[in-house]
Amino acid sequence: MLNETLSASMWKRFVQEGVLDSTRMNKRISESWIRCKQAVVNPYSGTGRSVLSGKAFDSQKQKSRQWLELTLPHVRKLTSFIEDTGMLALLIDPEGYVLSMNGQSPVLQRAREINFVEGVRWTEEEVGTNAIGTALYAGEPVMVIGTEHYSVASHHWSCSASPIRDEQGQLLGIVDLSCPIERTHPYMLAIVSTLAYTVEQEWKRRRQQDELELIRTAWEQLETVFPGVIVNERQQIVLANKAVREKTAPSSGRWTYPDFLREYGYAERQRTPVYSRQHGGLLGYAIMLSEPSRRSLLPASFSAQPIRFGGETGVSSVFRQVLQQIERISRRSINVFLKGESGTGKELVARAIHDNSPCNNGPFIAVNCGAIPKELIESELFGYAEGAFTGARRHGYKGKLVQANGGTLFLDEIGEIPPQMQVALLRVLQERKVTPIGSSAEIPVQLRIISATHRDMSQMVKEGTFREDLFYRLHVYPLSIPPLRERKEDIPHLVRYYCQKNNLDVPMFPELIDQFMHYDWPGNVRELFNVLERLSVMTEEEIPLLLPELFGGDFGLLAATAATTEWDGRSSSREESWSYREQLEKQSIVQALHKTNGSASAAAKLLGIPRSTFYRKLQKYRL
Ligand SMILES: Nc1ncnc2c1ncn2[C@@H]1O[C@H](COP(=O)(O)OP(=O)(O)OP(=O)(O)O)[C@@H](O)[C@H]1O
């Protein structure tokens, strides 16, 4: 928080002269001011303009009924705190409408003076930078004090707001505490964040309970001789009965009901709504289906048009199931999350999803997040404008997100993305717009993101090293690629494929084949191909002698861990205290050093700055 006089003079300079000293400001606030200026919000006004009342307000409230019911009791628990501290507690929907406002009359009266009332729309576009609108935009908790507000109407107020999300990361609404500036409370932000977290946990619990109740109740209504499914109120299939399961391939993700009907050719025969005995709300439906036509039961991947797969498909049923899923996923523009050990072919699968999708004319861009120094990931993904920082390329750089526009972006080793980048990526997924570094232009993008990892992401989410909301956005359709040891029947096919493709002459004799089939292949297909390469340069006499060396030992381990190379492990925790521009400068220096194999004078030359300046900067950034 800046001292108030300083912040007021910065506001004046920005509003009157357009000059912004963003290094001394919270990044969220300075970014919001720029947005407000671009959207021509009036800084000298900022009182509420759009207010819903009567029926319009009731129907707006109705849309948020479920989470309001859950949240209001928690707000009520804050009553004595609100009264003691002179605060207002507000709940706001995802469109920015204030649905509920609680507090004591004198404070409510002061709020009325700026038309801050129930029913008002309190977004950045309407009233300029403010905790509610800015939290809505940024998707994270925000505190705005006094003259950090963009418009004068709120200069005598302080507010803190936090988003509340459902289990899939979708925004349910915002909770906010606001007060006249002299009542600013040090824990305002912590209180709204905790309240949001509590509601999110309860929301999740409630959903799980509802789903259990739905299954229990609907199950009794499904006639087992007929095919039937249980569908929740979000149109997802929660359970299918035996008659359906026998005829459909298992899917690791959840089908939406319309997609399922299309895929297997079932038709709806009868639907019964299921209501909760606990709270009376609609839980979902028990649906009886008519038998599908014979043709539509053929697994899609083995129909007349085989799917395009740029490798060897083999014969195992586990990999055939992967191919079937690729076929299905390809047609829908959803984000896919690939899980699988190193070397199992995740990139090949990502490519196949792209090649079979309607956007296969668009680009396929692959990025290995684990192989890029952490300092460079941002510019690599988001790109930068011309002259964004020292050493920036002449005409700027089009980041991978924009390069992949109209196609697919494959983010391998997604677990390696540093926390600030996780926030930035989440924003791209939410808003489908990319803002290159040093630019204020937002580039709209339309792309499918396929991410992959061999790490346990659920564990990373639990430990807090990977954002849960981002995880759910990426994890729309999880697809597991089996390790080679679980599909050994594919080994002879992979061997033939690789030797033919690369014209290798590997003498195959019984002991060798036996070894191939009994070995565990920790490095999977990559290790298999490496072994074939080594075999191809050995003579028939050498092979039996060198067998123990070929399998296992360092070789397998190396193959299994080949993916990650980190140039500089000293990524700094001081980063937080540097300005944005400084961080960019540091990135370009690291990049130049990387390119010149650590030679400082060559790197200085590359950046076009004197060596002495370069050394100063090295010291400054402790490189
Ligand atoms: N079914 C297959 N047919 C042909 N080649 C394959 C197949 N599966 C994997 N490969 C080959 O094995 C090697 C490793 O595959 P890929 O790079 O896709 O694995 P990965 O799972 O992405 O590994 P990592 O996690 O280490 O990046 C590549 O050379 C790839 O072409």
The ligand as an SDF file (V2000), in Angstrom:
LIG
                    3D

 31 33  0  0  0  0  0  0  0  0999 V2000
    3.6580  -45.3800  -31.0900 N   0  0  0  0  0  0  0  0  0  0  0  0
    4.8270  -44.8700  -31.4970 C   0  0  0  0  0  0  0  0  0  0  0  0
    5.2270  -45.0650  -32.7710 N   0  0  0  0  0  0  0  0  0  0  0  0
    6.3910  -44.5640  -33.1920 C   0  0  0  0  0  0  0  0  0  0  0  0
    7.2330  -43.8440  -32.4430 N   0  0  0  0  0  0  0  0  0  0  0  0
    6.8860  -43.6350  -31.1660 C   0  0  0  0  0  0  0  0  0  0  0  0
    5.6660  -44.1220  -30.6280 C   0  0  0  0  0  0  0  0  0  0  0  0
    5.5820  -43.7320  -29.3410 N   0  0  0  0  0  0  0  0  0  0  0  0
    6.6900  -43.0300  -29.0810 C   0  0  0  0  0  0  0  0  0  0  0  0
    7.4850  -42.9600  -30.1700 N   0  0  0  0  0  0  0  0  0  0  0  0
    8.7900  -42.2790  -30.2760 C   0  0  0  0  0  0  0  0  0  0  0  0
    9.4120  -42.3440  -29.0080 O   0  0  0  0  0  0  0  0  0  0  0  0
   10.1020  -41.1330  -28.7350 C   0  0  0  0  0  0  0  0  0  0  0  0
    9.5220  -40.4980  -27.4780 C   0  0  0  0  0  0  0  0  0  0  0  0
    8.2260  -40.0630  -27.7540 O   0  0  0  0  0  0  0  0  0  0  0  0
    7.6640  -38.6370  -27.2530 P   0  0  0  0  0  0  0  0  0  0  0  0
    8.7360  -37.6060  -27.3460 O   0  0  0  0  0  0  0  0  0  0  0  0
    6.3720  -38.3840  -27.9210 O   0  0  0  0  0  0  0  0  0  0  0  0
    7.4660  -39.0670  -25.7380 O   0  0  0  0  0  0  0  0  0  0  0  0
    7.0090  -38.1950  -24.4960 P   0  0  0  0  0  0  0  0  0  0  0  0
    6.0710  -39.0530  -23.7400 O   0  0  0  0  0  0  0  0  0  0  0  0
    6.5230  -36.8610  -24.9790 O   0  0  0  0  0  0  0  0  0  0  0  0
    8.3510  -38.0750  -23.6840 O   0  0  0  0  0  0  0  0  0  0  0  0
    8.8160  -36.9150  -22.6530 P   0  0  0  0  0  0  0  0  0  0  0  0
    7.8070  -36.9080  -21.5410 O   0  0  0  0  0  0  0  0  0  0  0  0
   10.1530  -37.4330  -22.2100 O   0  0  0  0  0  0  0  0  0  0  0  0
    8.8740  -35.6650  -23.4450 O   0  0  0  0  0  0  0  0  0  0  0  0
    9.9330  -40.2450  -29.9580 C   0  0  0  0  0  0  0  0  0  0  0  0
   11.0430  -40.4380  -30.8090 O   0  0  0  0  0  0  0  0  0  0  0  0
    8.6690  -40.7980  -30.6030 C   0  0  0  0  0  0  0  0  0  0  0  0
    8.6560  -40.5630  -31.9720 O   0  0  0  0  0  0  0  0  0  0  0  0
  1  2  1  0
  2  3  1  0
  2  7  2  0
  3  4  2  0
  4  5  1  0
  5  6  2  0
  6  7  1  0
  6 10  1  0
  7  8  1  0
  8  9  2  0
  9 10  1  0
 10 11  1  0
 11 12  1  0
 11 30  1  0
 12 13  1  0
 13 14  1  0
 13 28  1  0
 14 15  1  0
 15 16  1  0
 16 17  2  0
 16 18  1  0
 16 19  1  0
 19 20  1  0
 20 21  2  0
 20 22  1  0
 20 23  1  0
 23 24  1  0
 24 25  2  0
 24 26  1  0
 24 27  1  0
 28 29  1  0
 28 30  1  0
 30 31  1  0
M  END
$$$$
